[in-house]
Amino acid sequence: MAQYTPETIWQMSSEELSKLLESKTFHPLSEGRINFYAPSFAYYKTAYFCSSPKDFPTISVTGKGCALKCKHCSGKVLETMHPARTPEELYKLCAKLKREGAVGCLVSGGCLPNGSVPLERFTEAIRRVKADFGLTVFAHVGIVNLEKALRLRKAGVDAALIDIIGDNETIREIYNLNMTVRDYEKALEALDQSGLRFVPHVIVGLYHGRLKGELYALQMISKFKPSALVIIAFMPIRGTVMEHVKPPEPLEIAKVLATARVMFPKTPIALGCMRPKGKHRVETDILAIKAGVDAVAFPSEEAIEYVGEHGYRVNFSSHCCSQVYADSRF
């Protein structure tokens, strides 16, 4: 891959990129191995794997509430999560989940007007959850400062997940947030300085289905040392302002993935759960594998068959795909 730079890949035509992906230039960190993930927040069943509704659920510390009501989500994603609005509710819910067989959870929630997720008052409850139940705990943090990152690390959070937006217009227009890309860079810096594992997520096509700022987001992330990197893609959600917006093409998603593979040659990369379904997903998944990802969340059956035909060894897991930082060399 040495002959390719992020800029050259970014400027390639669709035809050029297609040929490059077919050339077997890109490889996962553990060549011939790939991780597939199917966490509990969505039902998933193929001939090869069936998800558990209990292994790795998601929790919202704000219930269905979100101050931003981003145009692509409008809080709809929160409706799929277990609500736990107080520290005691969080602890009791995790106790119940542990009894039912959970191995971990993602603690998330809606954002405050400043783009943060209000996790500060939950850190002691998270510490107790880790000590008493031994669950893997990932936290979706939003825009975070060093003090908050240090508190999450002290609480024992296994990894912080953060969406990174590389375009000011997207931040204002889609996120309804009065922040800039510099605020996201500061959040990355805080996580890096804290020593907490962190897994940035880059959303392809968030600006009305078009590429805008994804390369800059990757460039910001490359200044630091993330534990893993997750690429997701805008998908229209019913009941939102953007429900009729066309998502980015599979090859556009693959362009971001291939660029990321060149920029992060030693960092595990996953194609995450948020992306269009149907034929779009089939094509995206196979292109992602050709682009050298280490993991795919909720893979299409065709993608599973593709890796089998090409001799990959496969690891299926009910964890969140951010776990790829620990699984990439199984």
C-alpha positions in Angstrom: 0.0 0.0 0.0 3.0 2.2 0.2 2.5 3.6 -3.3 -0.9 4.9 -2.4 -1.5 8.0 -0.3 -4.9 9.0 1.3 -5.1 11.8 -1.2 -4.6 9.7 -4.2 -7.2 7.2 -3.1 -9.6 10.1 -2.3 -9.2 11.5 -5.8 -9.7 8.2 -7.6 -12.6 7.8 -10.0 -15.1 5.0 -9.3 -13.5 2.9 -12.0 -10.0 3.4 -10.6 -11.1 2.6 -7.1 -13.0 -0.5 -8.2 -9.9 -1.8 -10.0 -7.7 -1.1 -6.9 -10.1 -3.0 -4.6 -10.0 -6.0 -7.0 -6.2 -6.0 -7.0 -6.0 -7.5 -3.5 -3.9 -4.5 -2.3 -5.6 -4.1 1.1 -5.4 -6.6 3.9 -6.6 -6.8 7.5 -4.1 -6.7 10.3 -4.3 -10.4 10.8 -4.2 -11.6 7.2 -6.7 -14.3 6.4 -8.8 -13.5 9.5 -11.9 -11.4 10.1 -14.2 -10.7 13.0 -18.0 -10.5 12.6 -20.1 -8.9 15.3 -23.8 -9.0 16.1 -24.6 -7.2 19.4 -27.9 -7.5 21.1 -29.6 -4.2 20.2 -30.8 -5.7 16.8 -32.1 -9.1 15.9 -29.7 -10.9 13.6 -29.9 -14.4 12.1 -28.1 -16.1 9.3 -27.3 -19.7 8.5 -24.0 -19.1 10.3 -24.8 -17.1 13.4 -27.8 -15.9 15.5 -27.5 -12.9 17.8 -28.5 -13.1 21.5 -31.0 -10.5 22.8 -29.1 -10.4 26.1 -25.3 -10.6 25.5 -24.4 -7.0 24.8 -27.4 -4.6 25.1 -27.3 -0.8 24.8 -28.4 1.6 27.6 -29.5 5.2 27.4 -28.8 7.4 30.5 -31.3 10.0 29.1 -34.0 7.6 28.1 -35.5 8.9 24.9 -34.4 12.4 25.6 -31.9 14.3 23.4 -31.4 18.1 23.3 -30.0 18.1 19.7 -32.5 16.0 17.8 -30.0 15.6 14.9 -31.7 15.6 11.5 -30.5 12.1 10.7 -31.6 10.5 14.0 -34.2 12.7 15.8 -33.7 10.6 18.9 -35.1 7.5 17.2 -32.0 5.4 17.9 -32.5 6.0 21.7 -35.9 4.3 21.5 -34.1 1.0 20.9 -32.1 1.2 24.1 -32.8 0.2 27.7 -33.5 3.4 29.7 -31.5 4.1 32.9 -32.0 7.7 33.9 -30.3 7.6 37.3 -27.2 5.9 38.6 -29.2 3.5 40.8 -31.3 2.5 37.7 -28.2 1.9 35.8 -26.7 -0.4 38.5 -30.0 -2.3 38.9 -30.4 -2.7 35.2 -26.8 -4.0 34.8 -27.4 -6.5 37.7 -30.5 -7.8 35.9 -28.6 -8.0 32.6 -25.8 -9.9 34.3 -28.3 -12.4 35.8 -29.7 -12.9 32.3 -26.3 -13.7 30.8 -25.0 -10.4 29.5 -21.2 -10.1 29.0 -21.2 -6.4 28.5 -23.1 -3.3 27.5 -22.8 0.0 25.7 -23.8 3.0 27.9 -25.0 5.8 25.7 -27.7 8.5 25.7 -28.9 11.6 24.1 -26.7 14.7 23.9 -26.8 17.9 25.9 -26.8 21.3 23.9 -23.0 21.2 24.0 -22.8 17.9 22.3 -21.8 15.8 25.3 -23.5 12.8 26.8 -24.3 13.4 30.5 -22.2 10.5 32.0 -20.5 12.4 34.8 -23.0 11.4 37.5 -23.0 7.8 36.4 -19.2 7.1 36.8 -19.5 5.7 40.3 -22.3 3.4 39.2 -20.2 2.3 36.3 -17.3 1.6 38.7 -19.6 -0.6 40.9 -20.9 -2.4 37.8 -17.4 -3.2 36.8 -16.4 -4.3 40.3 -19.5 -6.3 41.1 -20.5 -7.9 37.7 -17.3 -7.8 35.6 -19.2 -6.6 32.5 -17.4 -5.1 29.6 -18.6 -1.5 29.5 -18.2 0.8 26.5 -19.4 4.4 26.8 -20.6 6.6 23.9 -19.2 9.9 25.2 -20.0 12.7 22.7 -17.8 15.8 22.9 -15.7 15.2 26.0 -13.0 17.1 28.1 -10.0 15.7 29.9 -11.6 15.8 33.3 -14.6 13.7 32.2 -12.3 11.3 30.3 -10.2 10.7 33.4 -13.3 10.0 35.4 -14.5 7.4 32.9 -11.1 5.8 32.9 -11.1 5.7 36.7 -14.5 4.1 36.7 -13.1 1.3 34.6 -14.8 2.0 31.3 -13.2 -0.4 28.8 -13.4 2.0 25.8 -14.9 5.3 24.9 -16.8 5.6 21.6 -17.0 9.0 19.9 -18.4 10.1 16.5 -16.0 12.5 14.8 -17.3 15.0 12.3 -14.8 16.7 10.0 -17.0 19.5 8.5 -18.4 22.6 10.3 -21.4 22.8 8.1 -22.4 19.3 8.9 -22.0 19.9 12.6 -24.3 23.0 12.4 -26.8 21.8 9.8 -27.2 18.1 10.6 -26.2 17.9 14.3 -27.9 21.2 15.2 -24.8 21.9 17.2 -23.0 25.2 17.7 -19.5 23.6 17.7 -16.7 23.2 15.2 -14.3 20.6 14.1 -11.8 22.0 16.5 -14.1 20.9 19.4 -14.0 17.4 18.1 -10.2 17.5 17.8 -10.0 18.7 21.4 -12.2 15.8 22.5 -9.8 13.4 20.7 -6.9 15.0 22.4 -8.6 14.7 25.8 -9.3 11.0 25.3 -5.7 10.4 24.1 -4.2 12.2 27.1 -6.4 10.4 29.6 -5.1 7.0 28.7 -8.6 5.7 28.2 -9.0 3.4 25.2 -11.1 5.2 22.6 -12.7 4.2 19.3 -13.6 7.0 17.0 -16.5 6.5 14.5 -16.6 8.3 11.2 -20.0 8.6 9.5 -19.9 8.4 5.7 -22.4 10.6 3.9 -23.9 12.3 6.9 -24.2 15.6 4.9 -27.4 14.7 3.0 -25.8 11.4 1.8 -22.8 13.1 0.2 -19.1 12.9 1.1 -18.2 16.1 3.1 -15.5 16.1 5.7 -14.8 12.4 6.1 -11.2 12.8 4.9 -10.6 15.6 7.4 -12.2 13.5 10.2 -9.7 10.8 9.4 -6.8 13.3 9.3 -7.8 14.6 12.8 -8.0 11.1 14.2 -4.6 10.3 12.7 -2.9 12.8 15.1 -3.7 10.5 18.0 -3.5 6.8 18.8 -7.0 5.3 18.8 -7.5 1.7 19.9 -9.6 1.0 16.8 -11.5 2.9 14.2 -15.1 2.3 13.1 -16.6 3.5 9.8 -20.3 3.7 9.6 -22.6 5.2 7.0 -25.7 7.4 6.9 -28.9 5.4 6.5 -32.4 7.0 6.3 -34.4 6.4 9.5 -38.2 6.5 9.2 -39.7 9.5 11.1 -36.6 11.7 10.8 -36.1 14.9 8.7 -33.7 12.9 6.5 -35.8 9.8 6.0 -36.0 10.3 2.2 -32.4 11.2 1.7 -30.4 8.8 -0.5 -27.5 7.2 1.4 -24.0 7.2 0.0 -23.1 4.6 -2.6 -21.3 1.5 -1.4 -18.2 2.5 -3.4 -18.1 5.8 -1.6 -18.1 4.0 1.7 -15.4 1.8 0.4 -13.4 4.9 -0.6 -13.4 6.0 3.1 -12.5 2.5 4.3 -9.6 2.2 1.8 -8.3 5.6 2.7 -8.5 4.7 6.4 -6.6 1.4 5.8 -3.8 3.4 4.3 -3.8 6.0 7.0 -4.1 3.5 9.9 -2.0 0.5 8.8 -1.6 -0.8 12.4 -5.0 0.1 13.8 -8.0 -2.3 13.7 -10.7 -1.0 11.4 -14.4 -2.1 11.5 -17.4 -1.5 9.3 -19.9 -0.7 11.9 -23.6 -1.4 12.5 -25.1 1.8 11.1 -25.3 1.4 7.3 -28.1 0.8 4.7 -29.6 -2.7 4.5 -30.6 -4.9 1.6 -28.6 -5.1 -1.6 -26.7 -2.0 -0.6 -25.4 -3.8 2.5 -24.3 -6.8 0.5 -22.3 -4.7 -1.9 -20.9 -2.5 0.9 -19.8 -5.5 3.0 -17.9 -7.2 0.2 -16.2 -4.0 -0.8 -15.2 -3.4 2.9 -13.6 -6.8 3.0 -11.7 -6.0 -0.2 -10.6 -2.7 1.5 -8.9 -4.6 4.3 -11.3 -4.2 7.3 -10.7 -6.3 10.3 -14.3 -6.6 11.2 -17.9 -6.2 10.0 -21.0 -5.7 12.2 -24.1 -7.6 11.3 -22.6 -8.9 8.1 -24.7 -9.9 5.1 -24.9 -13.6 4.4 -23.3 -13.0 1.1 -20.3 -11.4 2.9 -19.9 -14.4 5.1 -20.0 -16.7 2.1 -17.5 -14.4 0.3 -14.9 -14.7 3.2 -15.4 -18.5 3.3 -14.8 -18.8 -0.4 -11.6 -16.7 -0.1 -10.2 -18.8 2.8 -10.6 -16.4 5.7 -10.8 -17.7 9.2 -13.8 -16.2 11.0 -14.6 -15.2 14.5 -18.3 -14.5 15.4 -19.0 -12.4 18.5 -22.1 -10.9 20.2 -20.0 -7.9 21.4 -20.1 -4.4 19.9 -17.7 -4.2 17.0 -15.5 -1.7 18.9 -14.2 -4.8 20.6 -12.1 -5.3 17.5 -9.2 -3.6 19.3 -9.0 -6.8 21.4 -10.0 -9.3 18.8 -8.0 -8.3 15.8 -5.3 -10.9 16.5 -7.5 -13.8 17.8 
